[in-house]
Amino acid sequence: MEGSTGLDAIIKQKGLKIKIYSDIDKAFLDMKNKGIEGVVCDSPVAGNYTVLKDEYKGKFIISGMPFTKEDYGSLLRRATRSFSTR
């Protein structure tokens, strides 16, 4: 994805043909249609596409270890009590 730390890390690898997407959905669709061989994205995003999205279940695997360390956060509206009190 444009402007991602994943792109910053993978671009340093030699011998790879890199195609940059502005939308992760387009990257996964292109991989499903055999236009590319892999997608670099955050681990939670990879899990979402490989486990939760019916159109991609069983089509992809998550390979290797993460090659960057990322911190994640969640933001909620102040009035969203049911989630924030768990």
LUMLUMVO-527450 format. One record per residue: residue in one letter; z, x, y of N, C-alpha, C in turn. Coordinates in Angstrom, 3 decimals. Layout:
! LUMLUMVO-527450
   res       n_up     n_east    n_north      ca_up    ca_east   ca_north       c_up     c_east    c_north
     A          Z          X          Y          Z          X          Y          Z          X          Y
...
This chain:
! LUMLUMVO-527450
   res       n_up     n_east    n_north      ca_up    ca_east   ca_north       c_up     c_east    c_north
     M      0.000      0.829     -1.170      0.000      0.000      0.000      0.000      0.880      1.243
     E     -0.668      0.418      2.242     -0.719      1.139      3.508      0.689      1.333      4.066
     G      0.987      2.562      4.489      2.257      2.849      5.135      3.461      2.879      4.215
     S      3.269      2.988      2.912      4.404      2.984      1.980      4.801      4.398      1.578
     T      6.043      4.548      1.156      6.491      5.850      0.663      5.828      6.162     -0.672
     G      5.472      5.127     -1.434      4.736      5.337     -2.684      3.399      5.999     -2.418
     L      2.701      5.535     -1.399      1.425      6.151     -1.024      1.646      7.587     -0.571
     D      2.681      7.810      0.233      2.982      9.174      0.683      3.205     10.111     -0.498
     A      3.869      9.624     -1.535      4.159     10.456     -2.709      2.927     10.663     -3.578
     I      2.159      9.622     -3.820      1.026      9.726     -4.743     -0.139     10.497     -4.126
     I     -0.257     10.452     -2.828     -1.377     11.125     -2.166     -1.281     12.645     -2.328
     K     -0.077     13.133     -2.630      0.125     14.574     -2.837     -0.354     15.033     -4.208
     Q     -0.595     14.101     -5.113     -1.048     14.435     -6.463     -2.520     14.827     -6.441
     K     -2.856     15.858     -7.128     -4.240     16.337     -7.166     -5.018     15.627     -8.271
     G     -6.310     15.421     -8.032     -7.203     14.883     -9.047     -7.181     13.373     -9.204
     L     -6.521     12.668     -8.302     -6.485     11.211     -8.392     -7.450     10.592     -7.392
     K     -8.124      9.554     -7.811     -8.943      8.774     -6.898     -8.057      7.635     -6.410
     I     -7.772      7.600     -5.128     -6.817      6.655     -4.576     -7.538      5.568     -3.784
     K     -7.192      4.338     -4.073     -7.708      3.182     -3.347     -6.509      2.515     -2.672
     I     -6.589      2.332     -1.373     -5.461      1.815     -0.606     -5.671      0.329     -0.311
     Y     -4.627     -0.452     -0.544     -4.668     -1.895     -0.327     -3.708     -2.272      0.796
     S     -4.046     -3.301      1.519     -3.136     -3.817      2.549     -2.248     -4.915      1.976
     D     -2.546     -5.359      0.760     -1.820     -6.468      0.130     -1.622     -6.142     -1.353
     I     -0.374     -6.142     -1.817     -0.087     -5.763     -3.202     -0.712     -6.733     -4.193
     D     -0.837     -8.006     -3.829     -1.485     -8.977     -4.717     -2.911     -8.561     -5.045
     K     -3.613     -8.041     -4.048     -5.000     -7.603     -4.260     -5.060     -6.400     -5.195
     A     -4.076     -5.523     -5.097     -4.037     -4.350     -5.978     -3.852     -4.776     -7.433
     F     -2.908     -5.684     -7.685     -2.679     -6.136     -9.056     -3.863     -6.941     -9.592
     L     -4.486     -7.738     -8.740     -5.668     -8.489     -9.165     -6.798     -7.533     -9.526
     D     -6.978     -6.477     -8.729     -8.015     -5.486     -9.019     -7.728     -4.773    -10.339
     M     -6.454     -4.479    -10.614     -6.111     -3.836    -11.881     -6.344     -4.808    -13.043
     K     -5.994     -6.065    -12.865     -6.239     -7.066    -13.909     -7.729     -7.161    -14.224
     N     -8.567     -7.041    -13.194    -10.022     -7.125    -13.360    -10.665     -5.782    -13.691
     K     -9.829     -4.779    -14.009    -10.267     -3.443    -14.431    -11.009     -2.662    -13.354
     G    -10.713     -2.980    -12.083    -11.304     -2.230    -10.973    -10.557     -0.934    -10.690
     I     -9.294     -0.880    -11.098     -8.470      0.325    -10.950     -7.626      0.477    -12.214
     E     -7.069      1.671    -12.405     -6.293      1.946    -13.613     -4.796      1.760    -13.442
     G     -4.305      1.778    -12.219     -2.865      1.655    -12.008     -2.532      1.296    -10.583
     V     -1.286      0.899    -10.374     -0.774      0.535     -9.053      0.533      1.283     -8.842
     V      0.712      1.843     -7.668      1.969      2.466     -7.282      2.669      1.488     -6.346
     C      3.887      1.088     -6.744      4.650      0.157     -5.919      6.134      0.342     -6.218
     D      6.976     -0.349     -5.471      8.418     -0.285     -5.702      8.749     -0.892     -7.065
     S      9.771     -0.361     -7.701     10.161     -0.823     -9.037     10.417     -2.325     -9.117
     P     11.127     -2.941     -8.147     11.322     -4.393     -8.238     10.002     -5.169     -8.174
     V      9.054     -4.689     -7.401      7.745     -5.338     -7.311      7.020     -5.207     -8.647
     A      7.072     -4.027     -9.243      6.434     -3.814    -10.548      7.033     -4.757    -11.590
     G      8.347     -4.900    -11.581      9.000     -5.805    -12.511      8.583     -7.247    -12.290
     N      8.454     -7.634    -11.052      8.026     -8.994    -10.732      6.651     -9.285    -11.315
     Y      5.730     -8.356    -11.170      4.369     -8.577    -11.661      4.259     -8.473    -13.180
     T      5.058     -7.633    -13.800      4.929     -7.452    -15.249      5.760     -8.434    -16.064
     V      6.786     -9.003    -15.455      7.696     -9.870    -16.205      7.655    -11.326    -15.733
     L      7.607    -11.541    -14.437      7.787    -12.891    -13.910      6.504    -13.657    -13.622
     K      5.431    -12.979    -13.314      4.189    -13.681    -12.972      3.388    -13.969    -14.235
     D      3.227    -15.249    -14.530      2.569    -15.660    -15.769      1.182    -15.048    -15.954
     E      0.403    -14.936    -14.880     -0.964    -14.430    -15.006     -1.028    -12.945    -15.355
     Y      0.118    -12.234    -15.243      0.127    -10.807    -15.539      1.011    -10.433    -16.730
     K      1.779    -11.368    -17.253      2.678    -11.067    -18.385      1.884    -10.496    -19.557
     G      2.372     -9.387    -20.104      1.744     -8.773    -21.264      0.495     -7.970    -20.963
     K      0.071     -7.903    -19.720     -1.139     -7.177    -19.365     -0.862     -5.761    -18.850
     F      0.329     -5.533    -18.318      0.674     -4.242    -17.726      1.997     -3.744    -18.300
     I      2.215     -2.442    -18.176      3.510     -1.855    -18.499      3.967     -1.022    -17.312
     I      5.268     -0.878    -17.174      5.817      0.026    -16.158      5.950      1.373    -16.832
     S      5.319      2.377    -16.241      5.232      3.686    -16.876      5.945      4.744    -16.042
     G      6.709      5.579    -16.710      7.322      6.712    -16.038      8.552      6.356    -15.233
     M      9.069      7.351    -14.580     10.264      7.215    -13.747      9.833      7.098    -12.286
     P     10.656      6.457    -11.465     10.350      6.418    -10.024     10.239      7.836     -9.476
     F      9.310      8.053     -8.559      9.147      9.388     -8.000      9.570      9.469     -6.545
     T     10.208      8.428     -6.051     10.875      8.476     -4.751     12.189      7.723     -4.887
     K     13.124      8.008     -4.008     14.394      7.280     -3.985     14.327      6.323     -2.806
     E     14.557      5.059     -3.076     14.480      4.034     -2.038     15.803      3.284     -1.944
     D     16.156      2.912     -0.750     17.297      2.036     -0.528     16.756      0.651     -0.213
     Y     17.357     -0.357     -0.810     16.935     -1.737     -0.594     18.056     -2.503      0.077
     G     17.684     -3.480      0.850     18.655     -4.364      1.484     18.145     -5.787      1.460
     S     19.039     -6.720      1.660     18.686     -8.131      1.722     19.170     -8.703      3.041
     L     18.358     -9.515      3.639     18.721    -10.175      4.886     18.714    -11.677      4.664
     L     19.718    -12.338      5.202     19.820    -13.791      5.093     20.135    -14.370      6.470
     R     19.722    -15.614      6.658     20.172    -16.306      7.853     21.674    -16.487      7.732
     R     22.357    -16.471      8.821     23.808    -16.589      8.806     24.266    -17.898      8.148
     A     23.475    -18.938      8.231     23.845    -20.249      7.676     23.615    -20.354      6.166
     T     23.096    -19.314      5.526     22.804    -19.355      4.087     24.055    -18.993      3.310
     R     25.006    -19.892      3.265     26.306    -19.625      2.654     26.251    -19.568      1.139
     S     25.440    -20.424      0.522     25.469    -20.497     -0.933     25.090    -19.183     -1.585
     F     24.194    -18.425     -0.979     23.800    -17.131     -1.538     24.763    -16.034     -1.114
     S     25.161    -16.045      0.133     25.977    -14.945      0.655     27.399    -14.939      0.122
     T     27.886    -16.046     -0.432     29.248    -16.064     -0.947     29.333    -15.697     -2.417
     R     28.224    -15.438     -3.058     28.232    -15.089     -4.484     28.620    -13.656     -4.683
